[in-house]
Amino acid sequence: MESNSFYALLSCFIIPKIIEYISINEGVSFEQAIQDFYKSKTYEVLEDESSKVWHFSAYCLYTIWKSEQETGEPDWPEEGMIA
């Protein structure tokens, strides 16, 4: 995918929905949800196009982020394992 298209996909479709899930489900402000997500390992991997985890749904990525908050490490689905 072209770099500009990749970042447009993330910033327009995927990340806003993840932030919404965090804000609603965790009961935090939208601003706090943004801060929490952008400082996570989940985001670090998501922003690397070659990881291919951007193909997961926003809800799936939220649950991966949630597992990271609980355990300290993202819990990637087997099909999304990063080698």
C-alpha positions as CSV (number, residue, x, y, z in Angstrom):
1,M,0.0,0.0,0.0
2,E,1.2,3.5,-0.8
3,S,2.4,5.3,2.4
4,N,0.0,8.2,2.1
5,S,-2.9,5.7,1.6
6,F,-1.8,3.7,4.6
7,Y,-1.7,6.7,7.0
8,A,-5.0,7.9,5.6
9,L,-6.5,4.5,6.4
10,L,-5.2,4.6,9.9
11,S,-6.0,8.2,10.7
12,C,-9.5,8.4,9.1
13,F,-10.9,4.9,9.7
14,I,-9.1,2.7,12.1
15,I,-7.6,4.8,14.9
16,P,-10.7,7.0,15.5
17,K,-12.9,3.9,16.0
18,I,-10.3,2.4,18.4
19,I,-10.2,5.7,20.4
20,E,-14.0,5.6,20.5
21,Y,-14.0,2.1,21.9
22,I,-11.4,3.0,24.6
23,S,-13.3,6.1,25.6
24,I,-16.7,4.4,25.9
25,N,-15.6,1.0,27.3
26,E,-13.0,2.3,29.7
27,G,-15.0,5.3,30.8
28,V,-12.3,7.9,30.0
29,S,-12.3,11.1,28.1
30,F,-11.6,11.1,24.4
31,E,-8.4,13.0,25.1
32,Q,-7.3,10.4,27.7
33,A,-8.1,7.6,25.3
34,I,-6.0,9.3,22.6
35,Q,-3.0,9.6,25.0
36,D,-3.4,6.0,26.2
37,F,-3.6,4.5,22.7
38,Y,-0.7,6.5,21.2
39,K,1.7,5.5,24.0
40,S,0.9,1.8,23.6
41,K,2.8,-1.0,22.0
42,T,-0.3,-1.9,20.1
43,Y,-0.1,1.5,18.3
44,E,3.6,1.1,17.8
45,V,3.0,-2.1,15.9
46,L,-0.1,-0.8,14.1
47,E,1.7,2.2,12.6
48,D,4.3,-0.2,11.0
49,E,2.6,-1.1,7.8
50,S,4.7,-4.2,7.3
51,S,3.2,-5.7,10.5
52,K,0.0,-6.2,8.6
53,V,-2.1,-5.9,11.8
54,W,-4.0,-3.0,10.2
55,H,-6.2,-5.6,8.6
56,F,-7.8,-6.4,11.9
57,S,-11.0,-4.7,12.8
58,A,-11.0,-1.7,15.0
59,Y,-12.7,-3.7,17.7
60,C,-10.1,-6.5,17.5
61,L,-7.4,-3.9,17.8
62,Y,-9.2,-2.5,20.8
63,T,-9.2,-5.9,22.5
64,I,-5.5,-6.3,21.7
65,W,-4.9,-2.9,23.3
66,K,-7.0,-3.9,26.3
67,S,-5.0,-7.0,26.8
68,E,-1.8,-4.9,26.8
69,Q,-3.2,-2.7,29.5
70,E,-4.0,-5.7,31.7
71,T,-0.8,-7.7,31.1
72,G,1.8,-5.3,29.8
73,E,1.9,-7.0,26.4
74,P,-0.5,-7.0,23.4
75,D,-2.2,-10.4,22.9
76,W,-2.0,-10.8,19.1
77,P,-4.3,-13.3,17.5
78,E,-2.4,-16.3,16.1
79,E,-2.9,-15.2,12.5
80,G,-1.4,-11.8,13.3
81,M,1.7,-13.0,15.0
82,I,4.7,-10.8,14.2
83,A,7.7,-12.8,13.2
